[in-house]
Amino acid sequence: MTIRITRSEMYEKFFSILQKNGFNRNKAEILANIFTDNSIDGVYTHGVNRFARFILYVNEKCIDINGEPELKHSTGAFEQWDGNLGAGPLNALHSTNRSIELSRQFGIGCVGLANTNHWMRGGTYGGHAAKNGCAFIGWTNTLALMPTWNAINPKLGNNPIVFASPYNDEAIVLDMAMSQFSVGKLETGKRRNQELSHYGGYDENGTMTKDAAAILKTKRILPMGLWKGAGLALLIDILATVFSSGLSTEEINKFKYEHSLSQVFISIDLSRLGNASTIKQTINNIIADYKTSIPEFENAEILYPGERVLNTRNENRKNGIPVDEEIWNEIQNL
């Protein structure tokens, strides 16, 4: 059963629980806002649905409530930081802001972040950079969640990557895992006993399936773009590990819980480019042409990446955030 929760009620609940688990007021406010806003935007898998697991990781000492990012190496527009196992969203927001600061100085700024935790929704940081006038590319490695192509055992993380661009007062944000469906989407499908919209992995017979529970059982998640997604996942892991001087998926996979991740944040200050004065109009022209696409089906919408989020945000602000009652009861009991 799904219930509707207002933004203020969700935020206050998150804020209260975070403070009771040791976060200071400032950190609790930022984290509560990120979890709530992810939920408002319809990214429930990395908002309200993920909150209880976040608190579990705090209690299991995978997340250090006092951990602060620490600069380890700097060379021009490139910096390497140690997240000291601080809360993933806080470390990611700090790294995004630092990459923006570097881009103001050098035109481009790159931050490699080691020893951090799950950043929740990567689009949070892409959107933040874009609204500050920057193009953004960021990525993270994860636990081993899917096999490489032509294999059956998981060796690759689904390693999300984010691309973002300013777009008028908003942003175009592409936030995607290297698996056809994120683990959060699979968990939601399993909990609701819903069939996936497309094939998402393999069952115990090695047959491609839309059954989320069967895919989670075999851990044979389908790479996005088949062998192309598997190849991208490998390179994302390699570059995240090298750029951050952190741990690879192979090393992270030795832990009981996912932590000590490696991430990369790149911001490019568009105002520093030679064509800065025409960039806004160029992007508007591209999107205008994109919108002239002929829909395959009568009611099909032609949406740019991130546009669906805007529509969901407006609906959830008006009607409340839809939450599985079981999940909300679990949060209440924290």
C-alpha positions as MATLAB code, in Angstrom:
seq = 'MTIRITRSEMYEKFFSILQKNGFNRNKAEILANIFTDNSIDGVYTHGVNRFARFILYVNEKCIDINGEPELKHSTGAFEQWDGNLGAGPLNALHSTNRSIELSRQFGIGCVGLANTNHWMRGGTYGGHAAKNGCAFIGWTNTLALMPTWNAINPKLGNNPIVFASPYNDEAIVLDMAMSQFSVGKLETGKRRNQELSHYGGYDENGTMTKDAAAILKTKRILPMGLWKGAGLALLIDILATVFSSGLSTEEINKFKYEHSLSQVFISIDLSRLGNASTIKQTINNIIADYKTSIPEFENAEILYPGERVLNTRNENRKNGIPVDEEIWNEIQNL';
ca = [
       0.000    0.000    0.000;
       1.236    3.470   -0.908;
       0.692    6.514    1.320;
       1.433   10.198    0.686;
       3.849   12.105    2.937;
       4.326   15.884    2.832;
       7.795   17.290    2.259;
       7.907   18.891    5.699;
       6.879   15.668    7.461;
       9.482   13.609    5.602;
      12.232   16.168    6.160;
      11.502   16.482    9.885;
      11.497   12.704   10.314;
      14.820   12.318    8.511;
      16.348   15.269   10.389;
      15.275   13.894   13.764;
      16.622   10.396   13.084;
      19.925   11.730   11.750;
      20.460   13.854   14.839;
      19.586   10.934   17.119;
      22.242    8.934   15.280;
      24.914   11.505   16.056;
      25.024   13.873   13.088;
      25.425   17.532   14.041;
      22.696   19.970   13.080;
      24.347   21.218    9.875;
      25.084   17.737    8.515;
      21.639   16.470    9.501;
      19.984   19.387    7.653;
      21.941   18.797    4.436;
      21.394   15.032    4.483;
      17.685   15.344    5.316;
      17.246   17.776    2.433;
      19.066   15.496   -0.030;
      17.062   12.398    0.941;
      13.805   14.382    0.853;
      14.512   16.128   -2.442;
      15.509   12.840   -4.096;
      12.130   11.497   -2.994;
      10.235   14.576   -4.209;
      11.918   14.170   -7.594;
      10.714   10.584   -7.829;
      14.114    8.962   -7.253;
      12.719    6.947   -4.339;
      15.374    4.247   -4.663;
      17.986    6.782   -3.545;
      15.721    8.773   -1.270;
      13.151    7.449    1.166;
      13.671    3.805    0.128;
      17.390    4.004    0.910;
      17.240    5.909    4.202;
      16.987    2.924    6.562;
      20.008    1.303    4.916;
      21.943    4.544    5.340;
      21.244    4.436    9.092;
      22.255    0.754    9.163;
      25.616    1.681    7.645;
      26.042    4.373   10.300;
      25.399    1.802   13.020;
      27.761   -0.687   11.343;
      30.503    1.994   11.315;
      30.731    1.972    7.513;
      29.794    5.656    7.691;
      31.724    7.871   10.105;
      29.389   10.630   11.281;
      32.449   12.783   12.065;
      34.363   11.959    8.878;
      35.496   15.000    6.884;
      37.111   15.132    3.422;
      40.867   15.699    3.513;
      43.080   16.972    0.665;
      45.816   14.466   -0.160;
      47.317   15.758   -3.409;
      46.973   18.759   -5.697;
      48.343   19.493   -9.150;
      46.831   22.455  -10.973;
      43.173   21.818  -11.776;
      43.302   18.278  -10.358;
      42.960   17.290   -6.709;
      42.782   14.007   -4.810;
      40.789   13.854   -1.568;
      40.208   11.230    1.124;
      36.579   11.100    2.273;
      37.534    9.451    5.586;
      34.340    7.365    5.347;
      32.143   10.410    5.885;
      28.526   10.371    4.702;
      28.556    9.871    0.930;
      26.219   12.741   -0.007;
      28.192   15.201    2.136;
      31.513   14.122    0.623;
      30.043   14.235   -2.882;
      28.599   17.716   -2.394;
      31.948   18.952   -1.046;
      33.789   17.417   -4.018;
      31.346   18.939   -6.498;
      31.777   22.376   -4.947;
      35.557   21.971   -4.986;
      35.493   20.996   -8.675;
      33.408   24.116   -9.390;
      35.910   26.290   -7.484;
      38.788   24.813   -9.491;
      36.898   25.416  -12.739;
      36.518   29.095  -11.843;
      40.311   29.274  -11.616;
      41.416   26.945  -14.422;
      38.329   26.592  -16.637;
      38.090   22.934  -15.632;
      38.282   21.298  -12.220;
      38.637   17.604  -11.402;
      38.376   16.013   -7.956;
      39.151   12.356   -7.295;
      37.551   11.189   -4.050;
      38.652    8.009   -2.265;
      37.372    6.244    0.848;
      33.837    7.580    0.656;
      30.317    6.118    0.743;
      27.300    5.817   -1.563;
      26.460    9.261   -2.945;
      22.739    8.359   -3.298;
      21.530   10.139   -6.486;
      24.408   11.232   -8.678;
      22.085   13.658  -10.456;
      22.029   15.758   -7.270;
      25.592   16.851   -7.948;
      25.260   17.176  -11.716;
      22.239   19.422  -11.276;
      24.044   21.475   -8.633;
      27.045   22.091  -10.896;
      24.854   22.896  -13.921;
      22.849   25.457  -11.969;
      26.187   27.062  -11.129;
      27.002   27.488  -14.812;
      29.124   24.368  -15.272;
      28.993   21.314  -17.453;
      29.549   18.264  -15.254;
      30.761   14.688  -15.518;
      30.943   12.460  -12.460;
      31.107    8.760  -11.736;
      31.481    6.221   -8.942;
      32.398    2.586   -8.557;
      30.355    0.158   -6.459;
      30.306   -3.372   -5.141;
      30.448   -6.108   -7.782;
      26.802   -6.318   -8.859;
      26.831   -7.713  -12.388;
      28.889  -10.058  -14.560;
      31.028   -8.911  -17.402;
      29.818   -9.946  -20.835;
      29.935  -13.717  -21.508;
      30.327  -14.451  -17.776;
      27.928  -15.594  -15.059;
      29.572  -14.399  -11.819;
      29.515  -10.706  -10.740;
      32.841   -8.924  -11.211;
      31.673   -5.455  -12.251;
      29.995   -2.680  -10.325;
      27.033   -1.065  -12.062;
      29.102    2.102  -11.626;
      26.750    5.059  -12.265;
      27.895    7.999  -14.374;
      26.362   11.483  -14.555;
      26.439   14.067  -17.343;
      24.854   17.477  -16.814;
      24.483   20.763  -18.670;
      22.853   24.078  -17.764;
      19.485   24.608  -19.444;
      17.842   27.991  -18.841;
      16.938   28.036  -15.117;
      17.153   24.255  -14.784;
      19.519   21.529  -15.972;
      19.691   18.626  -18.379;
      20.896   15.714  -16.268;
      21.632   12.172  -17.418;
      22.201    9.918  -14.397;
      22.549    6.249  -15.279;
      23.980    3.035  -13.931;
      25.825    0.664  -16.237;
      23.159   -1.978  -15.582;
      19.845   -1.931  -17.438;
      18.121   -1.365  -14.078;
      19.655   -0.116  -10.843;
      19.642   -2.467   -7.870;
      17.178   -0.095   -6.203;
      14.750   -0.520   -9.126;
      15.121   -4.292   -8.913;
      14.470   -4.242   -5.167;
      11.349   -2.143   -5.715;
      10.137   -4.527   -8.399;
      10.705   -7.492   -6.104;
       8.928   -5.842   -3.166;
       5.900   -4.913   -5.283;
       5.963   -8.173   -7.260;
       5.962   -6.137  -10.465;
       7.387   -7.231  -13.796;
      10.148   -4.989  -15.174;
       9.363   -2.949  -18.293;
      12.296   -4.536  -20.165;
      14.588   -7.509  -19.692;
      16.896   -6.759  -16.767;
      18.972   -9.903  -16.239;
      18.955  -13.685  -16.120;
      17.142  -16.310  -14.055;
      18.602  -19.578  -12.710;
      18.115  -21.238  -16.089;
      20.221  -18.619  -17.838;
      17.164  -17.178  -19.537;
      16.757  -13.425  -19.891;
      13.902  -12.275  -17.659;
      11.816   -9.333  -16.442;
      11.432  -10.937  -12.982;
      13.319   -8.673  -10.545;
      13.365  -11.280   -7.756;
      14.907  -13.885  -10.054;
      17.599  -11.430  -11.174;
      18.508  -10.464   -7.606;
      18.753  -14.147   -6.722;
      21.200  -14.982   -9.510;
      23.057  -11.644   -9.360;
      23.178  -11.782  -13.143;
      22.118   -8.208  -13.849;
      22.083   -7.246  -17.514;
      24.675   -4.599  -18.493;
      23.218   -1.559  -20.222;
      23.946   -1.912  -23.920;
      25.068   -5.516  -23.315;
      28.849   -5.766  -23.925;
      29.117   -1.980  -24.317;
      27.774   -1.376  -20.809;
      30.096   -4.041  -19.417;
      33.072   -2.345  -21.049;
      32.023    1.074  -19.761;
      31.610   -0.308  -16.233;
      35.171   -1.654  -16.312;
      36.662    1.645  -17.498;
      34.653    3.645  -14.969;
      36.045    1.461  -12.186;
      39.607    1.759  -13.493;
      39.483    5.544  -13.841;
      37.678    6.100  -10.523;
      40.311    3.991   -8.767;
      43.278    5.658  -10.489;
      42.001    9.259  -10.319;
      41.105    9.006   -6.624;
      43.983    6.741   -5.534;
      41.256    4.700   -3.879;
      39.879    1.165   -3.901;
      38.610   -0.760   -6.916;
      35.410   -2.783   -7.133;
      37.486   -5.947   -6.590;
      38.778   -4.580   -3.269;
      35.433   -3.099   -2.171;
      33.800   -6.464   -2.776;
      35.753   -7.976    0.128;
      33.699   -5.953    2.648;
      30.425   -7.106    4.198;
      28.779   -3.788    3.313;
      29.465   -1.402    0.447;
      31.817    1.386    1.564;
      35.244    2.924    0.796;
      34.095    3.808   -2.738;
      36.075    5.773   -5.329;
      34.492    8.697   -7.191;
      35.339   11.435   -9.703;
      33.836   14.924  -10.106;
      34.631   17.121  -13.129;
      33.222   20.624  -13.650;
      33.811   22.864  -16.666;
      33.033   26.579  -16.293;
      31.167   27.382  -19.501;
      31.694   31.112  -19.009;
      35.409   30.556  -19.683;
      34.844   29.147  -23.165;
      35.367   31.169  -26.330;
      31.741   30.653  -27.381;
      30.307   31.463  -23.933;
      27.933   34.135  -25.235;
      26.163   31.702  -27.594;
      26.059   28.531  -25.451;
      22.593   29.133  -24.002;
      21.029   29.654  -27.426;
      22.916   26.676  -28.846;
      21.507   24.360  -26.156;
      17.994   25.793  -26.638;
      18.235   25.156  -30.392;
      19.346   21.547  -29.826;
      16.480   20.854  -27.418;
      13.950   22.589  -29.703;
      14.978   20.318  -32.570;
      14.976   17.289  -30.231;
      11.373   18.071  -29.317;
      10.298   17.887  -32.975;
      10.833   14.110  -32.869;
       7.800   12.162  -34.086;
       6.426    9.969  -31.251;
       6.235    6.250  -31.971;
       2.975    5.964  -30.015;
       0.051    8.370  -29.730;
       0.620    9.312  -26.074;
       4.415    8.980  -26.031;
       6.300   11.957  -24.603;
       9.584   13.243  -25.982;
      11.528   14.199  -22.859;
      15.132   15.281  -22.426;
      17.115   13.641  -19.576;
      15.890   15.084  -16.292;
      12.625   16.493  -17.640;
      10.511   13.718  -16.126;
      11.999   14.663  -12.743;
      10.613   18.195  -13.090;
       7.115   16.850  -13.753;
       7.298   14.430  -10.817;
       8.621   17.173   -8.537;
       5.632   19.393   -9.266;
       3.170   16.556   -8.707;
       4.754   15.434   -5.422;
       4.954   18.966   -4.065;
       1.242   19.317   -4.723;
      -0.013   15.892   -3.643;
       2.675   14.609   -1.269;
       5.440   12.057   -1.791;
       4.244    8.472   -2.464;
       5.888    6.016   -0.076;
       5.386    2.298    0.445;
       3.681    2.030    3.828;
       6.029   -0.784    4.857;
       9.070    1.412    4.202;
       7.593    4.385    6.067;
       6.803    2.172    9.090;
      10.405    0.944    9.055;
      11.632    4.549    9.091;
       9.224    5.451   11.893;
      10.723    2.635   13.960;
      14.270    3.891   13.532;
];
